[in-house]
Amino acid sequence: MSVLVSGASFAGLSAAYWLAEIGEQVTVVERNPAVRRTGAPIDVRGDALGVAADMGILDAITANRAKTAHRTAFTTWVDAGGKPIGALPTEAATDSADDIEILREHLVDIMHAALSPDVEFVHGDWIADVDDVGSAVEVTFVHGAPRRFDYLVGADGMHSGVRRLVFGPEADYRHHLGAYMVIVPLPAGTGVATQSVMYNTPGRSYGISDFTDLVIGYLSFRSPEIEYDFHDVEEQKKIAIDALGDDPNWYVPMLMEHIRESDEVFFDSLSQIRMPGWSRGRTVLVGDAAHATSPLSGRGTALAMLGGHFLAKELQAAAGDPVSGFAGYEKRLRPYADRAQDGVPEALGFMLPATAEALAERNRRFPVDPRR
Ligand SMILES: Cc1cc2nc3c(=O)[nH]c(=O)nc-3n(C[C@H](O)[C@H](O)[C@H](O)COP(=O)(O)OP(=O)(O)OC[C@H]3O[C@@H](n4cnc5c(N)ncnc54)[C@H](O)[C@@H]3O)c2cc1C
């Protein structure tokens, strides 16, 4: 059967790999002219490690793991002067010692290299409209000529265009968790020497994570939903600086300077996508498009990889009936997605305590380990 996959990140690449493995004719359409390579490192963990092994890419992932070996804790919390006052032990933030943290660009390259050469890629285009005619989907593109596919896989992230076209507006499914996140790349050697360090004030966090080859600032603040233009990065920077920039302590002025100057600032709501069903007719969603958990779960990438695998296996078992294959896929993956989403409020509580009392309680609960 022919399938169109919209989105070429972890969910799209996993779906493309596994659907090609079961003999489908796969076309991938990716809106960006090239696959997004920058951003915070991500985790391959839990059952996704088995999926990676079955794809033959586990050794490459292991060989390219992010350089975190010298970290004394997953995150060390510091006061305004930089003195450690609490630490989240690595064991509290990971599934097992087998979890692998890897730079986004490395995982994208590794997954890409594993794909069958028969997978067709269309970069720089996206879907304008979808018409499910019962026996197929007829797809109109913004640039290319219309095409017909047996089914459509939406793997285009939390702000999925496929979801909007087929299931309805984002507002029906996206749940703002009451906070925003800002990520900014920093120059190597920014001063935290292979550690992940965070300074909090009530309702705000300022973090620096040093992976040797990549140093990133990651900041967040509590706020109700804000109206802004998703395409206007300067407006997003201003929102971030207005919300976070008036603190003269720790590395805050330096972080603000980089937010002001960088053209690679990432800004988004901490949100989850919660949907009653991940498929409609001949369209199915995988990855963040279906069940974004928020970066705080640390499981979004693993879920995306697992989703592509389960989808193909269930479609194969359904022997030519996509609708029942989609149902089987959702039944298998939903417990994983629910678990990942349900853990986020607690993580938000200790990464971004709302009050001075909650902050003090967090530091009491996770004291600095004197042995490290
Ligand atoms: C700041 C940040 C930190 C994170 N940290 C972690 C972490 O530590 N661990 C972890 O496991 N996960 C983390 N995540 C989550 C993880 O990045 C996502 O869960 C994961 O990338 C989801 O993969 P995906 O393929 O579903 O979506 P995405 O990675 O969002 O990819 C969607 C793809 O679709 C493309 N696209 C978008 N719109 C269209 C369109 N209309 N047509 C065609 N293509 C389109 C995009 O360009 C992109 O390539 C983090 C996320 C963020 C934002």
The ligand as a MOL file (V3000), in Angstrom:
LIG
                    3D

  0  0  0     0  0            999 V3000
M  V30 BEGIN CTAB
M  V30 COUNTS 53 58 0 0 0
M  V30 BEGIN ATOM
M  V30 1 C 12.8730 22.0350 24.1340 0
M  V30 2 C 12.5470 20.5880 24.0900 0
M  V30 3 C 13.2510 19.7000 24.8870 0
M  V30 4 C 12.9390 18.3440 24.8360 0
M  V30 5 N 13.6350 17.4660 25.6000 0
M  V30 6 C 13.3660 16.1400 25.4800 0
M  V30 7 C 14.1150 15.1630 26.1980 0
M  V30 8 O 15.0030 15.4860 26.9760 0
M  V30 9 N 13.8200 13.8610 25.9930 0
M  V30 10 C 12.8480 13.4640 25.1270 0
M  V30 11 O 12.6480 12.2670 24.9350 0
M  V30 12 N 12.1130 14.3490 24.4650 0
M  V30 13 C 12.3490 15.6680 24.6260 0
M  V30 14 N 11.6170 16.5670 23.9560 0
M  V30 15 C 10.4770 16.1110 23.1910 0
M  V30 16 C 10.8860 15.5930 21.8650 0
M  V30 17 O 11.6870 16.5270 21.1810 0
M  V30 18 C 9.6120 15.3200 21.1040 0
M  V30 19 O 8.7380 14.5590 21.8990 0
M  V30 20 C 9.9430 14.5560 19.8700 0
M  V30 21 O 10.7870 15.3400 19.0630 0
M  V30 22 C 8.6520 14.2300 19.1520 0
M  V30 23 O 8.9600 13.7990 17.8850 0
M  V30 24 P 7.9310 13.9940 16.7190 0
M  V30 25 O 8.5810 13.3880 15.5250 0
M  V30 26 O 6.5980 13.5190 17.1310 0
M  V30 27 O 7.7530 15.5700 16.5560 0
M  V30 28 P 8.8190 16.7040 16.2380 0
M  V30 29 O 10.1740 16.3120 16.6690 0
M  V30 30 O 8.2430 17.9650 16.7440 0
M  V30 31 O 8.8590 16.7470 14.6450 0
M  V30 32 C 7.8120 17.1770 13.8390 0
M  V30 33 C 8.3500 17.2780 12.4190 0
M  V30 34 O 7.2820 17.6500 11.5530 0
M  V30 35 C 7.6870 18.7520 10.7550 0
M  V30 36 N 6.4790 19.5050 10.4400 0
M  V30 37 C 5.8170 20.3850 11.2180 0
M  V30 38 N 4.7170 20.8230 10.5940 0
M  V30 39 C 4.6780 20.1930 9.3920 0
M  V30 40 C 3.7620 20.2010 8.3120 0
M  V30 41 N 2.6620 20.9670 8.3350 0
M  V30 42 N 4.0230 19.4200 7.2400 0
M  V30 43 C 5.1510 18.6360 7.1970 0
M  V30 44 N 6.0480 18.5960 8.2010 0
M  V30 45 C 5.8060 19.3540 9.2880 0
M  V30 46 C 8.6770 19.5050 11.6100 0
M  V30 47 O 9.5160 20.3240 10.8320 0
M  V30 48 C 9.4280 18.3460 12.2650 0
M  V30 49 O 10.4530 17.8590 11.4530 0
M  V30 50 C 11.9030 17.9080 23.9930 0
M  V30 51 C 11.1950 18.8130 23.2000 0
M  V30 52 C 11.5100 20.1390 23.2470 0
M  V30 53 C 10.7260 21.0810 22.3840 0
M  V30 END ATOM
M  V30 BEGIN BOND
M  V30 1 1 1 2
M  V30 2 1 2 3
M  V30 3 2 2 52
M  V30 4 2 3 4
M  V30 5 1 4 5
M  V30 6 1 4 50
M  V30 7 2 5 6
M  V30 8 1 6 7
M  V30 9 1 6 13
M  V30 10 2 7 8
M  V30 11 1 7 9
M  V30 12 1 9 10
M  V30 13 2 10 11
M  V30 14 1 10 12
M  V30 15 2 12 13
M  V30 16 1 13 14
M  V30 17 1 14 15
M  V30 18 1 14 50
M  V30 19 1 15 16
M  V30 20 1 16 17
M  V30 21 1 16 18
M  V30 22 1 18 19
M  V30 23 1 18 20
M  V30 24 1 20 21
M  V30 25 1 20 22
M  V30 26 1 22 23
M  V30 27 1 23 24
M  V30 28 2 24 25
M  V30 29 1 24 26
M  V30 30 1 24 27
M  V30 31 1 27 28
M  V30 32 2 28 29
M  V30 33 1 28 30
M  V30 34 1 28 31
M  V30 35 1 31 32
M  V30 36 1 32 33
M  V30 37 1 33 34
M  V30 38 1 33 48
M  V30 39 1 34 35
M  V30 40 1 35 36
M  V30 41 1 35 46
M  V30 42 1 36 37
M  V30 43 1 36 45
M  V30 44 2 37 38
M  V30 45 1 38 39
M  V30 46 1 39 40
M  V30 47 2 39 45
M  V30 48 1 40 41
M  V30 49 2 40 42
M  V30 50 1 42 43
M  V30 51 2 43 44
M  V30 52 1 44 45
M  V30 53 1 46 47
M  V30 54 1 46 48
M  V30 55 1 48 49
M  V30 56 2 50 51
M  V30 57 1 51 52
M  V30 58 1 52 53
M  V30 END BOND
M  V30 END CTAB
M  END
